[in-house]
Structure formats: C-alpha cells, structure tokens
Amino acid sequence: MGEQIQFENRFTITKERYMDWVKHPIKKSMRYYERIAWIGLLVLMLFLVIAQLSAGSMVILYITGALALLCIYRAFFRPAIIANKQFSQFTAMQGSAEWERVTTFTDEMTVSDGCSVTAFDYDKITEIVDYKGYIALGIGPGMNKSYLRLKKDGFVQSEDGTDCSDKGFMEFIKRQCRDIAVRA
C-alpha cells in the first residue's frame, strides 16, 4: 500500500446490523427460493390437515401436522437460528460483540474487519450496487460473488479536501471500474 488513501469507510458491525443484512440481502440467494418452497409446502400441509380433520384419519393428521410444523421451522425459524449461530462465530473470532470495519481505498482495497485484514485489487469488483443506506461492491464471479457493504454515511473526511461523500466515492469507484454499471 504505497499510495495515499483516496477514501476510507468506517462503521461498527453490531448484531442488529448483521441481522438486518441477513433479512435484506443484496442478492436473492437460493435460500430465498428455498424459503418460498417451504411456505408453499406449508400451505399444502395445512390444507391436508384441514382435510384430515373432516375425514377423521388421525394417523395422517399427525403426519401432516408434523410436516406442517417442519415447514414452519424451515421457513421462519431456521434462517434466524443459522444467522445467530454465524454471528456468534464471528464474535468469537473477533473477541468482541461489536467491531469496526474499516475499508481503505488506495492502489487497492483493504478491508480491516476487526482482527482480520484482507486486500483486493479493483479488478476483482464485478458489480456495484446502490442499496438502501449502503454501497455494495460485488467481489468475485457469478454465483460465488460476495458483497462488501460500505455505509453511505461512513466515509471519513480526507485531509486533502477530497469529496468524501458517498457521491464522491461513486465517482471514484466508477473511474476505477470503468466497465461496470451501477445497479440500484
């Protein structure tokens, strides 16, 4: 990192922020479609439970009732349980319940996420997304793409007077990644 810092983005990662990211992903993953399938199956199971109540078949009623409970768990409770478990693993790695993410932009991007530091070249960016209170940089190809979120109000003022707002950053990143369109 020999160059001067062009931009710096800072914000604190909390459990609430992480859970919000889980509820509002940048891209719809297969889990989203899996959840829709479980909800569809739940509707079918509830229909079968109602049908079995009128038919009086208790064995099938118990089976469809158990399957309906499984659908409820998979569609509504499992995603939150997994997210809580993942966040617990992150806090164990960081050694804290909250940590600061600092992303600096010089001749490369450097992400300091609490105790870990990762550097990326700008050519690794494959997508730029303007999403709610964040700018998300898609890193990597296709389905394996991960997103680095930058909080729009997290840009730190530079000493040389550069426009360090999210608009100034968007101009900068568009210059660095000329062939990539911004998706809203």
Protein Blocks (a to p, Z undefined) as FASTA:
>chain_A
ZZccfbdcdddddfklmmmmmmmcfbdcfklmmmmmmmmmmmmmmmmmmmmmmnopaklm
mmmmmmmmmmmmmmmmmmmmmmmmmmmmmmmmnopabdcddddddfbccddehjaccddd
fklpgbdcdehjbccddedehjlpccddddfklcccdfkopafbfklmmmmmmmmmmmbc
cdZZ
